[in-house]
Amino acid sequence: MLPLTRLLDRNSAQTNGYISKLVILGIDFTFAIFSYCAALLIACKFDLVKAFNLIGWATLLLLVLRSWAFVIFKTYLIIIRYIGEKDYKNVFYAVASSSVVFVMLLYLIPGLLPREEILPVVVVDFLILYILSSGFRIVLRLLIDRLRMQRNSRINTVVFGAGELGAMLVRVLKHNGSHNYRVVAFFDDSDKIYGKLLNGIRVYNPQTSFKEVVKKYDIKVAIIGINDLHDPRRVEFINQCLENHVKVLKVPPTEDWLNDTLHIGQLKDIRFEDLLNRPPIRLDEQKVMESIRGKVVMVTGCAGSIGSEIVRQLLEYGPKKLIGIDIAETPLAEIELHLKKEAKTGVFEAIIGDVRDFEMMENMFFHYRPEYVFHAAAYKHVPIMEKFPAEAIKANVQGTMNVAKLASDIGVHKFVMVSTDKAVKPGNIMGASKRIAEIYVQSLNYCRDNDTQFITTRFGNVLGSNGSVIPIFRRQIEKRQAVTVTHKDVTRYFMTIPEACQLVLEAGAMGKGGEIYIFDMGEPVKIVELAEKMIQMAGLKVGKDIDIVFTGLRPGEKLTEELLDKEEDVIKTHHPKIRKAAVRAYRFADISPMLDQLVFMARAGHPEQELVKLMKEVVPEFTSQNSTFAKLDKRSSNSEFERAQ
């Protein structure tokens, strides 16, 4: 049994709700009496005596009909703060239907009202009652909004996008009291609507009126009411906001709306990815589908940021089975949990394994016999690998050799290796180990007894990947710590995880074997500018709220990265974002003994200097940067980095 106090509270709430309904119904009934009396008075040309004489059974009949209509159409069941189009329609249907029935009864029952007065009285009565009942609801809604605005301190907000989405956003903001945004202006990139009003709010040109509007209304927040941000004018608008300390939010993609309704909680902060100013990548969906559908596919490093996204994208193309292999236990469990539906049906199978373990990988290959292999397993952190060259060799070189050899042995149709721009004229152990892996894979492709098509994909830094600069900066900003940048002139190429993986799939589908594909990464980004943007996105000021501290280049770190060696030619493909590098070819018979020796030395614990020296013999362009191994180089090309420190 409920406690007495809770029972009383419940009854009290129910009573209050019932009373509020009766109040609304009573007000509408009062309006009905007033409108009919006014209609009689107008029809009688304000002759009070004549009008009074017409009040009789017709009046009683009309009030009964009005009451019946108000109940039938539930005009009293309204939530005042959410009054909208449906409520106004219900009032119209109630008033119109009761008026129509009233007219019919007046003509059927003689003597209730003079025939010449019927239509004038009914029409005027209808108009007055509808205006009063609807106007009452409008005024009530405006009063509630005004009271709510006075009660809550509101933040002046602008919306970029004066279209359907922007208009819907404003309606949501007006109807929802759980936020503190007050939209005072629209910006749009269409010159056809400048100066016009949308929901009573003026539309401005961001090119000419931005600073004026921000200053006039003291704008604190801007909401991007357009789904596609990849337009130079929109990116420029976001940059304007950040430079003027205006916090930027965006609406989610339309397909992410809950029940086709936009909610305030779905507004998201702008991310750095939104400022890359690149249009979405268009894949040859049919070609990728033909490559993957019904095939057995293996992905190594499947629990990493790149590998896991490759897995998710591959599953959309209907593979017969997808085997994901990774050595990291917890991330592997997480991706299996995320893909529990595919795991339950057996389409996806997560296996803990190490690409360095040849016997284990051999069992996997001969048991599942994959037709496609995407090799993403690798160590990729430059400073860590600079400290542990042997581990870089074992993971990136030996691991690739194991998987590639097994792929060739069982006749895998295609083997796609995920490489890096750091393999171009490598300046560190990690980049050199990946270049050696590229050399092995490409040379194996041209062996006489090989039927597997080996394809290499090469791209730069991936935004949001494990250990990348974005999560590091984000954690520092959240903790209000100084943001650490190695050097003021460091630049990097960036790509989002989905972009990179889409291009990997496309390159895999188009490749015929032996290619090294490089991806169009756009313009390089200065890391210090990235840090500044992220601080601004958090609504903070550089130098006031958070400092940027330069820590010096780390071992193996370059000031700039390259996607192509100057000695490498580039060949266009049918995809505008993918090009093919014409690199120097190596004979498998020449390179294989050297790599076997390198792996043997790494596993046998030979001194690091000997390992790196042999790596430099395999990759003559490998010149150590900002590293203790620079003394092994025949000629010093480290002066740029010595000057940079």
C-alpha positions as CSV (number, residue, x, y, z in Angstrom):
1,M,0.0,0.0,0.0
2,L,1.2,3.5,-0.8
3,P,2.0,5.8,2.1
4,L,-0.8,8.2,2.8
5,T,1.3,11.3,1.9
6,R,2.2,9.8,-1.5
7,L,-1.5,8.9,-2.1
8,L,-2.6,12.4,-1.3
9,D,0.1,13.8,-3.6
10,R,-1.1,11.6,-6.4
11,N,-4.8,12.6,-5.9
12,S,-3.8,16.2,-5.6
13,A,-2.0,16.1,-8.9
14,Q,-4.9,14.3,-10.6
15,T,-7.3,16.9,-9.2
16,N,-5.2,19.8,-10.4
17,G,-5.0,18.2,-13.9
18,Y,-8.8,17.8,-13.9
19,I,-9.4,21.3,-12.7
20,S,-7.1,22.7,-15.4
21,K,-9.1,20.8,-18.1
22,L,-12.4,22.3,-16.6
23,V,-10.9,25.8,-16.7
24,I,-10.0,25.5,-20.4
25,L,-13.4,24.0,-21.1
26,G,-15.1,26.8,-19.1
27,I,-13.2,29.5,-20.9
28,D,-14.2,28.1,-24.3
29,F,-17.8,27.8,-23.1
30,T,-17.7,31.4,-22.0
31,F,-16.4,32.4,-25.4
32,A,-19.2,30.5,-27.0
33,I,-21.8,32.5,-25.0
34,F,-20.1,35.8,-25.7
35,S,-19.7,35.1,-29.5
36,Y,-23.3,34.1,-30.0
37,C,-24.6,37.2,-28.1
38,A,-22.2,39.4,-30.1
39,A,-23.4,37.7,-33.4
40,L,-27.1,38.4,-32.4
41,L,-26.3,42.0,-31.6
42,I,-24.4,42.6,-34.9
43,A,-27.2,40.9,-36.9
44,C,-29.8,43.1,-35.2
45,K,-27.6,46.2,-36.0
46,F,-27.0,46.7,-32.2
47,D,-30.7,46.8,-31.4
48,L,-30.5,45.5,-27.8
49,V,-34.3,44.8,-27.5
50,K,-34.4,42.9,-30.8
51,A,-31.3,41.0,-30.0
52,F,-32.6,40.1,-26.5
53,N,-35.9,38.8,-28.0
54,L,-33.9,36.4,-30.2
55,I,-32.3,34.7,-27.2
56,G,-34.3,31.6,-26.6
57,W,-34.2,27.8,-27.4
58,A,-31.8,28.4,-30.2
59,T,-29.2,29.7,-27.7
60,L,-29.6,26.7,-25.5
61,L,-29.4,24.4,-28.5
62,L,-26.1,26.0,-29.7
63,L,-24.5,25.9,-26.3
64,V,-25.3,22.2,-26.0
65,L,-23.8,21.6,-29.5
66,R,-20.7,23.6,-28.6
67,S,-20.2,21.6,-25.4
68,W,-20.6,18.4,-27.3
69,A,-18.1,19.5,-29.9
70,F,-15.5,20.7,-27.4
71,V,-15.6,17.3,-25.7
72,I,-15.6,15.2,-28.9
73,F,-12.6,17.1,-30.3
74,K,-10.9,17.3,-26.9
75,T,-10.0,21.0,-27.2
76,Y,-9.5,21.1,-23.4
77,L,-6.7,18.4,-23.6
78,I,-3.8,20.8,-24.3
79,I,-0.3,21.1,-22.8
80,I,0.0,24.9,-22.8
81,R,3.8,25.1,-23.5
82,Y,3.4,22.7,-26.5
83,I,0.4,24.3,-28.1
84,G,0.7,23.9,-31.8
85,E,-1.0,23.4,-35.2
86,K,-2.9,20.3,-34.0
87,D,-4.6,22.3,-31.2
88,Y,-5.7,25.0,-33.6
89,K,-7.1,22.4,-35.9
90,N,-9.1,20.8,-33.1
91,V,-10.6,24.2,-32.2
92,F,-11.5,24.7,-35.9
93,Y,-13.1,21.3,-36.2
94,A,-15.1,21.7,-33.0
95,V,-16.4,25.2,-33.9
96,A,-17.1,24.4,-37.6
97,S,-18.8,21.1,-36.9
98,S,-21.1,22.5,-34.2
99,S,-21.9,25.5,-36.4
100,V,-22.9,23.2,-39.4
101,V,-25.1,21.0,-37.2
102,F,-26.7,24.2,-35.7
103,V,-27.5,25.6,-39.2
104,M,-29.1,22.3,-40.2
105,L,-31.3,22.2,-37.1
106,L,-32.3,25.8,-37.5
107,Y,-33.7,25.1,-40.9
108,L,-35.3,21.8,-39.8
109,I,-37.0,23.3,-36.7
110,P,-39.0,26.4,-37.7
111,G,-39.4,29.2,-35.2
112,L,-36.0,28.9,-33.4
113,L,-34.6,31.8,-35.4
114,P,-35.9,34.0,-38.2
115,R,-34.7,32.4,-41.5
116,E,-33.3,35.7,-42.7
117,E,-31.1,35.9,-39.6
118,I,-29.8,32.3,-39.6
119,L,-26.7,32.7,-41.9
120,P,-25.6,36.1,-40.7
121,V,-25.8,35.0,-37.1
122,V,-24.1,31.6,-37.6
123,V,-21.2,33.0,-39.8
124,V,-20.5,35.9,-37.4
125,D,-20.7,33.6,-34.4
126,F,-18.3,31.1,-36.0
127,L,-15.7,33.7,-36.8
128,I,-15.8,35.4,-33.4
129,L,-15.6,32.1,-31.5
130,Y,-12.8,30.7,-33.6
131,I,-10.8,33.9,-33.2
132,L,-11.4,34.1,-29.5
133,S,-10.6,30.4,-28.8
134,S,-7.5,30.3,-31.0
135,G,-6.3,33.7,-29.9
136,F,-6.7,32.7,-26.3
137,R,-4.4,29.8,-26.9
138,I,-1.8,31.9,-28.8
139,V,-1.8,34.5,-26.1
140,L,-1.5,31.8,-23.4
141,R,1.5,30.3,-25.3
142,L,3.2,33.7,-25.7
143,L,2.7,34.4,-22.0
144,I,4.2,31.1,-21.0
145,D,7.2,31.6,-23.3
146,R,7.7,35.1,-21.9
147,L,7.6,33.9,-18.3
148,R,10.0,31.0,-19.1
149,M,12.4,33.4,-20.7
150,Q,12.3,35.8,-17.8
151,R,12.8,32.9,-15.4
152,N,15.8,31.5,-17.3
153,S,18.8,33.6,-18.4
154,R,18.9,33.1,-22.1
155,I,22.0,33.0,-24.4
156,N,21.7,34.9,-27.6
157,T,22.1,32.4,-30.4
158,V,22.4,32.5,-34.2
159,V,21.5,29.7,-36.6
160,F,23.4,29.1,-39.8
161,G,21.0,27.8,-42.4
162,A,17.6,29.5,-43.0
163,G,16.1,26.4,-44.7
164,E,13.7,23.7,-43.6
165,L,16.2,22.3,-41.0
166,G,17.0,25.7,-39.6
167,A,13.2,26.5,-39.3
168,M,12.6,23.2,-37.5
169,L,15.5,23.8,-35.2
170,V,14.0,27.2,-34.1
171,R,10.6,25.6,-33.5
172,V,12.2,22.9,-31.3
173,L,14.1,25.6,-29.4
174,K,10.9,27.6,-28.9
175,H,8.9,24.6,-27.7
176,N,11.5,23.1,-25.4
177,G,12.2,24.7,-22.0
178,S,15.1,22.5,-21.1
179,H,17.7,24.8,-22.7
180,N,18.8,28.4,-22.6
181,Y,19.2,29.3,-26.3
182,R,17.4,32.3,-27.7
183,V,17.7,32.5,-31.5
184,V,18.0,36.2,-32.5
185,A,19.3,35.9,-36.1
186,F,19.8,33.6,-39.1
187,F,22.9,33.4,-41.3
188,D,22.7,31.7,-44.7
189,D,25.0,31.3,-47.7
190,S,22.1,32.0,-50.2
191,D,22.0,35.6,-51.3
192,K,18.3,35.2,-52.4
193,I,17.0,35.4,-48.8
194,Y,19.2,38.1,-47.2
195,G,17.0,40.6,-45.3
196,K,14.0,38.3,-45.2
197,L,12.3,37.0,-42.1
198,L,11.9,33.4,-41.0
199,N,9.6,32.9,-38.1
200,G,10.0,36.6,-37.4
201,I,13.8,36.3,-37.3
202,R,15.9,38.2,-39.9
203,V,18.3,36.4,-42.2
204,Y,21.8,38.0,-42.6
205,N,24.8,37.6,-44.9
206,P,27.7,36.0,-42.9
207,Q,30.2,37.6,-45.3
208,T,29.2,41.2,-44.6
209,S,27.2,41.2,-41.4
210,F,28.9,38.7,-39.1
211,K,30.8,41.0,-36.8
212,E,27.9,43.5,-36.8
213,V,25.4,40.8,-35.7
214,V,27.7,39.3,-33.1
215,K,28.4,42.7,-31.5
216,K,24.7,43.9,-31.8
217,Y,23.2,40.9,-30.1
218,D,26.2,39.8,-28.0
219,I,26.1,36.3,-29.7
220,K,27.6,33.5,-27.6
221,V,26.4,30.4,-29.5
222,A,26.0,29.5,-33.2
223,I,24.1,26.4,-34.3
224,I,24.8,25.0,-37.7
225,G,21.4,24.1,-39.1
226,I,22.7,22.4,-42.2
227,N,23.7,18.7,-42.5
228,D,26.5,19.1,-45.1
229,L,29.3,21.1,-43.6
230,H,31.8,20.4,-46.4
231,D,31.5,23.8,-48.1
232,P,34.2,26.5,-48.0
233,R,31.6,29.2,-47.0
234,R,30.4,27.1,-44.1
235,V,33.8,26.2,-42.9
236,E,34.7,29.9,-43.1
237,F,31.7,30.7,-41.0
238,I,32.8,28.3,-38.3
239,N,36.2,29.7,-38.3
240,Q,34.7,33.2,-37.9
241,C,32.8,32.0,-34.9
242,L,35.8,30.5,-33.3
243,E,37.9,33.6,-33.9
244,N,35.2,35.7,-32.2
245,H,34.8,33.3,-29.3
246,V,31.3,32.1,-30.4
247,K,30.7,28.5,-29.4
248,V,29.6,26.3,-32.4
249,L,27.1,23.5,-32.2
250,K,25.7,21.4,-35.1
251,V,22.6,19.3,-35.6
252,P,23.1,15.6,-36.2
253,P,22.6,14.0,-39.6
254,T,18.9,13.6,-40.4
255,E,19.1,9.8,-40.2
256,D,20.2,10.0,-36.6
257,W,17.1,11.8,-35.4
258,L,15.0,10.0,-32.9
259,N,11.5,9.2,-34.3
260,D,12.1,11.8,-37.0
261,T,12.2,14.4,-34.3
262,L,15.1,16.7,-33.4
263,H,15.9,16.9,-29.7
264,I,18.0,19.5,-27.9
265,G,20.2,16.8,-26.5
266,Q,21.2,15.8,-30.0
267,L,23.1,19.1,-30.7
268,K,26.8,18.3,-30.8
269,D,30.0,20.3,-30.6
270,I,31.9,21.0,-33.8
271,R,34.9,18.7,-34.2
272,F,38.1,19.4,-36.0
273,E,37.1,16.9,-38.7
274,D,34.4,19.4,-39.7
275,L,37.0,22.0,-40.6
276,L,39.0,19.8,-43.0
277,N,36.8,21.3,-45.8
278,R,36.7,18.1,-47.9
279,P,33.6,16.8,-49.6
280,P,32.4,13.3,-48.7
281,I,34.3,10.5,-50.5
282,R,32.3,8.7,-53.1
283,L,33.0,5.0,-53.4
284,D,32.4,2.7,-56.3
285,E,29.9,0.8,-54.2
286,Q,29.2,-1.8,-56.9
287,K,32.8,-2.7,-57.4
288,V,33.5,-3.0,-53.6
289,M,30.3,-5.1,-53.3
290,E,31.4,-7.5,-56.1
291,S,34.7,-7.9,-54.4
292,I,33.5,-8.7,-50.9
293,R,30.0,-10.2,-51.1
294,G,29.9,-13.9,-50.3
295,K,33.7,-14.0,-49.6
296,V,35.7,-15.1,-46.6
297,V,37.6,-12.0,-45.4
298,M,40.3,-11.7,-42.7
299,V,41.3,-8.5,-41.0
300,T,44.4,-8.3,-38.8
301,G,44.6,-5.7,-36.1
302,C,40.8,-5.7,-36.2
303,A,40.5,-4.1,-32.7
304,G,42.5,-1.0,-33.6
305,S,41.0,2.3,-34.7
306,I,41.6,1.5,-38.4
307,G,41.1,-2.2,-38.3
308,S,37.8,-1.9,-36.4
309,E,36.4,0.6,-38.9
310,I,37.5,-1.6,-41.8
311,V,35.6,-4.5,-40.1
312,R,32.4,-2.3,-39.7
313,Q,32.5,-1.1,-43.3
314,L,33.2,-4.6,-44.7
315,L,30.2,-6.0,-42.9
316,E,28.0,-3.7,-44.9
317,Y,29.0,-5.4,-48.1
318,G,27.8,-8.9,-47.1
319,P,30.9,-11.1,-46.7
320,K,30.2,-14.8,-46.1
321,K,32.4,-14.7,-43.0
322,L,34.7,-12.1,-41.5
323,I,37.6,-13.2,-39.2
324,G,39.1,-10.4,-37.1
325,I,42.4,-11.1,-35.4
326,D,44.1,-8.9,-32.8
327,I,46.4,-9.4,-29.9
328,A,44.8,-6.8,-27.6
329,E,42.3,-8.6,-25.4
330,T,40.1,-5.8,-24.1
331,P,39.6,-3.9,-27.4
332,L,38.9,-7.3,-29.1
333,A,36.1,-8.0,-26.5
334,E,34.7,-4.5,-27.1
335,I,34.4,-4.9,-30.9
336,E,32.9,-8.3,-30.4
337,L,30.3,-6.8,-28.0
338,H,29.7,-3.9,-30.5
339,L,29.1,-6.4,-33.3
340,K,27.2,-9.0,-31.2
341,K,24.5,-9.4,-33.8
342,E,27.1,-10.4,-36.5
343,A,29.0,-12.5,-34.0
344,K,25.9,-14.4,-32.9
345,T,25.0,-15.3,-36.5
346,G,28.6,-16.4,-37.1
347,V,29.3,-13.8,-39.9
348,F,31.9,-12.1,-37.7
349,E,34.4,-14.0,-35.5
350,A,36.9,-12.4,-33.2
351,I,40.1,-14.3,-32.6
352,I,42.9,-13.4,-30.2
353,G,46.2,-13.9,-32.0
354,D,49.6,-12.5,-32.9
355,V,50.8,-12.0,-36.4
356,R,54.3,-12.6,-35.2
357,D,53.3,-16.2,-34.3
358,F,53.7,-18.0,-37.6
359,E,52.3,-21.4,-36.4
360,M,49.2,-19.8,-35.0
361,M,48.6,-17.7,-38.1
362,E,49.2,-20.8,-40.3
363,N,46.4,-22.6,-38.4
364,M,44.1,-19.6,-39.0
365,F,44.8,-19.4,-42.7
366,F,44.5,-23.1,-43.4
367,H,41.4,-23.4,-41.3
368,Y,39.4,-20.5,-42.6
369,R,41.1,-20.1,-46.0
370,P,40.3,-16.4,-46.5
371,E,39.9,-15.0,-50.0
372,Y,40.6,-11.4,-48.9
373,V,43.1,-10.2,-46.3
374,F,43.3,-6.7,-44.9
375,H,46.5,-6.4,-42.9
376,A,46.2,-3.5,-40.4
377,A,48.1,-5.0,-37.5
378,A,51.2,-2.9,-36.7
379,Y,53.1,-0.9,-34.1
380,K,52.7,2.8,-35.2
381,H,53.9,5.1,-32.4
382,V,57.0,6.8,-33.6
383,P,58.8,7.7,-30.2
384,I,58.0,4.2,-28.7
385,M,59.4,2.3,-31.7
386,E,62.5,4.6,-31.7
387,K,63.2,3.1,-28.2
388,F,62.5,-0.5,-29.3
389,P,63.7,-1.2,-32.8
390,A,63.5,-5.0,-32.3
391,E,59.8,-4.8,-31.5
392,A,59.1,-2.7,-34.6
393,I,60.9,-5.2,-36.7
394,K,59.1,-8.2,-35.2
395,A,55.6,-6.7,-35.4
396,N,55.8,-4.6,-38.6
397,V,58.3,-6.6,-40.7
398,Q,58.1,-10.2,-39.4
399,G,54.3,-9.9,-38.8
400,T,53.7,-8.7,-42.4
401,M,56.1,-11.4,-43.8
402,N,54.2,-14.1,-41.9
403,V,50.7,-13.0,-43.1
404,A,51.8,-12.2,-46.6
405,K,53.6,-15.6,-47.1
406,L,50.6,-17.5,-45.8
407,A,48.3,-15.5,-48.0
408,S,50.4,-16.5,-51.0
409,D,50.7,-20.1,-49.9
410,I,46.9,-20.7,-49.7
411,G,46.1,-18.6,-52.8
412,V,44.3,-15.6,-51.2
413,H,42.8,-13.6,-54.0
414,K,43.8,-10.2,-52.6
415,F,46.0,-9.0,-49.8
416,V,45.7,-5.3,-48.9
417,M,48.3,-3.8,-46.6
418,V,47.7,-0.6,-44.6
419,S,50.8,1.5,-44.6
420,T,51.7,5.0,-43.7
421,D,53.1,8.2,-45.1
422,K,56.0,7.8,-42.7
423,A,57.3,5.1,-45.0
424,V,58.2,7.8,-47.5
425,K,61.9,8.7,-47.0
426,P,61.6,7.4,-43.5
427,G,63.1,9.4,-40.7
428,N,62.3,6.9,-37.9
429,I,62.3,3.3,-37.0
430,M,58.5,2.9,-37.3
431,G,58.4,4.4,-40.8
432,A,61.4,2.4,-42.0
433,S,59.8,-0.9,-40.7
434,K,56.7,-0.1,-42.6
435,R,58.7,0.7,-45.8
436,I,60.5,-2.6,-45.4
437,A,57.1,-4.3,-45.1
438,E,56.0,-2.5,-48.3
439,I,59.1,-3.7,-50.1
440,Y,58.5,-7.4,-49.1
441,V,54.8,-7.3,-50.0
442,Q,55.5,-5.7,-53.4
443,S,58.4,-8.1,-54.3
444,L,56.3,-11.1,-53.3
445,N,53.6,-10.0,-55.7
446,Y,55.9,-10.6,-58.6
447,C,57.2,-14.0,-57.6
448,R,56.7,-16.7,-60.3
449,D,54.7,-19.1,-58.1
450,N,52.5,-16.4,-56.5
451,D,48.9,-16.0,-57.5
452,T,47.9,-13.5,-54.8
453,Q,47.4,-9.8,-55.7
454,F,49.3,-7.8,-53.1
455,I,48.2,-4.2,-52.8
456,T,49.6,-1.5,-50.5
457,T,47.7,1.6,-49.3
458,R,49.6,4.6,-47.9
459,F,48.0,7.5,-46.0
460,G,48.9,10.0,-43.2
461,N,47.6,10.7,-39.7
462,V,44.1,9.6,-38.9
463,L,42.0,11.9,-36.7
464,G,40.8,10.2,-33.5
465,S,42.8,7.1,-33.9
466,N,44.4,5.5,-30.9
467,G,47.3,7.6,-29.7
468,S,46.7,10.4,-32.2
469,V,47.1,14.0,-31.3
470,I,43.3,14.8,-31.1
471,P,42.5,12.7,-28.1
472,I,45.6,13.9,-26.3
473,F,44.7,17.5,-26.9
474,R,41.1,16.9,-25.9
475,R,42.1,15.4,-22.5
476,Q,44.5,18.2,-21.8
477,I,41.8,20.8,-22.6
478,E,39.2,19.0,-20.5
479,K,41.6,19.1,-17.5
480,R,42.5,22.7,-18.2
481,Q,46.2,21.7,-18.7
482,A,48.6,23.3,-21.1
483,V,48.3,21.9,-24.5
484,T,51.7,20.4,-25.5
485,V,53.0,20.8,-29.1
486,T,56.4,19.6,-30.1
487,H,57.3,22.5,-32.4
488,K,55.6,25.6,-33.8
489,D,56.3,24.5,-37.5
490,V,55.2,20.9,-37.3
491,T,52.7,20.0,-40.0
492,R,50.8,16.8,-40.7
493,Y,48.3,15.4,-43.2
494,F,45.0,14.4,-41.7
495,M,42.2,12.1,-42.6
496,T,39.2,10.8,-40.7
497,I,39.0,7.1,-39.8
498,P,35.9,6.5,-42.1
499,E,37.6,8.3,-45.0
500,A,40.8,6.3,-44.7
501,C,38.9,3.0,-44.5
502,Q,36.6,3.8,-47.4
503,L,39.7,4.4,-49.5
504,V,41.3,1.2,-48.3
505,L,38.3,-0.7,-49.5
506,E,38.2,1.1,-52.8
507,A,42.0,0.6,-53.4
508,G,41.6,-3.1,-52.6
509,A,38.8,-3.4,-55.1
510,M,40.6,-1.6,-57.9
511,G,44.1,-3.1,-57.4
512,K,45.5,-5.8,-59.7
513,G,48.6,-6.5,-57.6
514,G,51.9,-4.7,-57.0
515,E,50.5,-1.2,-56.6
516,I,51.2,1.2,-53.8
517,Y,48.2,3.5,-53.6
518,I,48.5,6.9,-52.0
519,F,45.4,8.9,-50.8
520,D,44.7,12.6,-51.4
521,M,45.0,14.0,-47.8
522,G,44.2,17.6,-48.8
523,E,46.5,20.3,-47.4
524,P,48.8,19.7,-44.5
525,V,47.7,21.1,-41.1
526,K,49.9,23.0,-38.7
527,I,49.7,21.2,-35.3
528,V,49.8,24.4,-33.4
529,E,46.8,25.7,-35.4
530,L,45.0,22.5,-34.7
531,A,45.6,23.0,-31.0
532,E,44.3,26.6,-31.2
533,K,41.2,25.5,-32.9
534,M,40.4,22.8,-30.4
535,I,40.9,25.3,-27.5
536,Q,38.5,27.7,-29.3
537,M,36.0,24.9,-29.9
538,A,35.9,24.3,-26.2
539,G,34.9,28.0,-25.7
540,L,38.2,28.9,-24.2
541,K,40.9,31.4,-25.1
542,V,44.5,30.6,-26.0
543,G,46.9,32.2,-23.5
544,K,44.1,33.2,-21.2
545,D,42.4,30.0,-20.2
546,I,44.8,27.5,-21.6
547,D,48.5,27.9,-22.8
548,I,50.2,26.2,-25.6
549,V,53.6,24.8,-24.6
550,F,56.3,23.7,-27.1
551,T,58.2,20.7,-25.9
552,G,60.7,20.0,-28.7
553,L,60.7,17.4,-31.4
554,R,60.5,13.8,-30.1
555,P,62.9,11.1,-31.3
556,G,62.3,10.1,-34.9
557,E,59.8,13.0,-35.4
558,K,59.9,15.1,-38.6
559,L,58.8,18.6,-39.1
560,T,56.8,17.7,-42.2
561,E,55.6,14.4,-43.6
562,E,55.4,13.4,-47.3
563,L,53.1,11.1,-49.2
564,L,55.4,10.6,-52.1
565,D,59.2,10.4,-52.5
566,K,60.6,12.9,-54.9
567,E,62.0,10.0,-56.9
568,E,58.6,8.3,-57.1
569,D,56.3,9.1,-60.0
570,V,52.5,9.3,-59.5
571,I,49.9,7.8,-61.7
572,K,46.2,8.9,-61.7
573,T,43.4,6.3,-61.2
574,H,39.7,6.5,-61.9
575,H,39.1,7.7,-58.3
576,P,40.1,11.4,-57.8
577,K,41.2,10.7,-54.2
578,I,43.5,7.7,-55.0
579,R,46.8,7.8,-56.9
580,K,49.3,5.1,-57.6
581,A,53.0,5.5,-56.8
582,A,55.5,4.1,-59.3
583,V,58.2,3.0,-56.8
584,R,61.4,1.2,-57.3
585,A,60.8,-2.5,-57.6
586,Y,62.8,-5.1,-55.6
587,R,63.4,-8.7,-56.6
588,F,62.1,-11.2,-54.0
589,A,65.2,-13.3,-54.3
590,D,67.4,-10.3,-53.4
591,I,65.3,-8.9,-50.6
592,S,64.1,-12.0,-48.9
593,P,67.5,-13.2,-47.4
594,M,68.2,-9.7,-46.0
595,L,64.8,-9.5,-44.3
596,D,65.2,-13.0,-42.9
597,Q,68.5,-11.9,-41.5
598,L,66.9,-8.8,-40.0
599,V,64.1,-10.7,-38.3
600,F,66.6,-13.3,-37.0
601,M,68.8,-10.6,-35.5
602,A,65.8,-8.9,-33.9
603,R,64.6,-12.1,-32.3
604,A,68.1,-13.1,-31.2
605,G,68.6,-9.9,-29.3
606,H,71.3,-8.3,-31.4
607,P,72.3,-4.7,-30.4
608,E,70.0,-2.0,-31.6
609,Q,72.7,-0.3,-33.6
610,E,73.2,-3.4,-35.7
611,L,69.5,-3.8,-36.4
612,V,69.1,-0.1,-37.5
613,K,72.2,-0.3,-39.6
614,L,70.8,-3.3,-41.5
615,M,67.4,-1.4,-41.9
616,K,69.3,1.5,-43.5
617,E,71.0,-0.9,-45.9
618,V,67.6,-2.3,-46.9
619,V,66.1,1.2,-47.2
620,P,68.9,3.5,-48.3
621,E,66.7,6.7,-48.0
622,F,66.1,6.0,-44.3
623,T,67.8,9.0,-42.6
624,S,67.2,9.1,-38.8
625,Q,65.7,12.4,-37.6
626,N,66.3,13.8,-34.1
627,S,67.5,10.4,-33.0
628,T,70.6,8.7,-31.5
629,F,70.7,6.5,-34.7
630,A,71.5,9.6,-36.8
631,K,75.2,8.8,-36.4
632,L,74.7,5.7,-38.5
633,D,73.9,7.8,-41.6
634,K,76.6,8.3,-44.1
635,R,75.7,11.9,-44.5
636,S,74.1,14.2,-41.9
637,S,70.7,15.4,-42.9
638,N,69.7,16.2,-39.3
639,S,70.7,19.8,-39.3
640,E,67.1,21.0,-39.9
641,F,66.0,19.3,-36.7
642,E,69.0,20.4,-34.7
643,R,68.1,23.9,-35.7
644,A,64.5,23.3,-34.7
645,Q,65.2,22.3,-31.1
